[in-house]
Amino acid sequence: MTRENLYADVSTYEICSDLCVHVVGELLDQKPDVLADLVAKVVNVEGPVHFQEVVKRIRVAWGLKRSGNRINNLVAKAIFHAERQGRVRKRGDFIWSNSTDPVRVRRRNRTEQAKIEFICDEEIAASIEMILRRQFATPPEELVVQASRVFGIKATHATVSTRIGEVMDKLLAKRVLRKLSNGMMDVAMDFQSGKHDTNHNSGNSIGAPGHQAKPARPASSTAEGQSSVLPSGPTLRLGSEADQGNGIFDLSRSVDADNRAALKLTTRHEEFRGLSHDTIKLAIERPTCWEILLFLKALIDEVSSYANLRDALERGTKPIAVENLLLEDTPDWISSRLCEMSSIVQNLGTTLEKDVQVALGPAGKPGDVSAIVVASRKMGLLYKESLDLFVRFKAIRPEPIFTDLFQEIETAVRRLAHKIETYGPTLLTIVGEALSRPKTANPPQVNLAIDFNDLNLKKIEAMLKSRLFSAFGIPEKS
């Protein structure tokens, strides 16, 4: 395939070159909630966009040629404000708009040199799949080169090859790609039909996790294909009316065996890529309490996809460049990281209290397969964010007066990641034990909430105020 055909449907990366801002005063004097407007403008044009690119657009608007920790921390706070306002979503080092459109492959070929570290995994994955759908099986080395050329990267050096190779490995683990016996890479088989998906119009079909189009609720089907609610009721419902909204679910309902065979998976198979065979089997067969089982199994699959990063951090084998943090930059840096940790905790709570409950279905209604998978992917991304936050702390060497505070926060971040990591397996065991017990008049219930009290955030806040007073002679401003 010619390069012209390969790039035919690749859009050009658009830069938000004019923020339409009336510059008044120094950038460091601006309030984060004011800069949140500028963040939203950049992200609406360039999202998903790397954090450093957002920083660059804002500092250029003030005529600054470079930025340090203080400006970075100020923009991080602005991003946090914009996220709290529901205008953007932060995923690791990348900021996303709230659009539900699939991620687009974009070519950086005009004003700035393409940098692989500024391109998110989802866009790299979309480029890989786009290439394979247009020219089919390709040697992995050639696939890496072609993917880099799609982005406008002229030289495929070691950093580029490593980054694209890591994304390919994730796609293999998620069964989006497969490696043929001759060593060539190809898109995976359609798990329902067993045939290649040769729809070339879906070249950019890999959406950002958490950015899929809103799924339609799949209806159960009778043998004649007419939509109906199974007479035996849903496999999982909210316990009592008083429990609704509390994350407590009744495990008393089950699907009638005679109707189970009539169930059909009506959602698009792309939404189930990366899930294990057992998880997909749950979505298709829908046994007793399939909703909660599907959510937990899908979450375990998502968390497992980051096992290499987790293991490298635990073994200390992940290469991390350590930088010294200046004393005067420390308060803002810590404040930004605490905001990020708070955002992860809040998003976890929202996902469990709202997204998961809606996906599992209200009393008397079946759950939504597609929405359950989307909710599990959201929690998987939050797990990845907690690992990324841990890396940030490992990459900083603070002044001695803040060492114990850093260790305390680092422990809290590690504990947060561990909570998400063990959530699926722990609840899966609890549900399994509950289902194995004899039926009683009072059916078992499972609480889906996560307890964050042992993160010791109040202790961390008190330590921060104490260190600020010791270092600068004044308490932290409220």
Secondary structure, DSSP 8 states (H G I E B T S, - for coil): --HHHHTTT-EE------------S-GGGS-HHHHHHHHHHHHHHH-SEEHHHHHHHHHHHTT-S---HHHHHHHHHHHHHHHHTTSEEEETTEEEES--S----EE--SSS---GGGS-HHHHHHHHHHHHHHH--B-HHHHHHHHHHHTT-----HHHHHHHHHHHHHHHHTTSEEE-TTS-EEE---TTT-S----GGGTT----TT-S--------B-TT--B---TT--S-EESSGGGTTTTEEE------HHHHTT----S-GGGGTT--HHHHHHHHH--TTHHHHHHHHHHHHHHHTTHHHHHHHHHT-S----EE--GGGHHHHHHHHHHHHHHHHHHHHHIIIIIHHHHH--TTS---HHHHHHHHHHHHHHHHHHHHHHHHHHTEE--GGGHHHHHHHHHHHHHHHHHHHHHHHHHHHHHHHHHHS---SS--EEE-----GGG-HHHHHHHHHHHHHHHHSS----
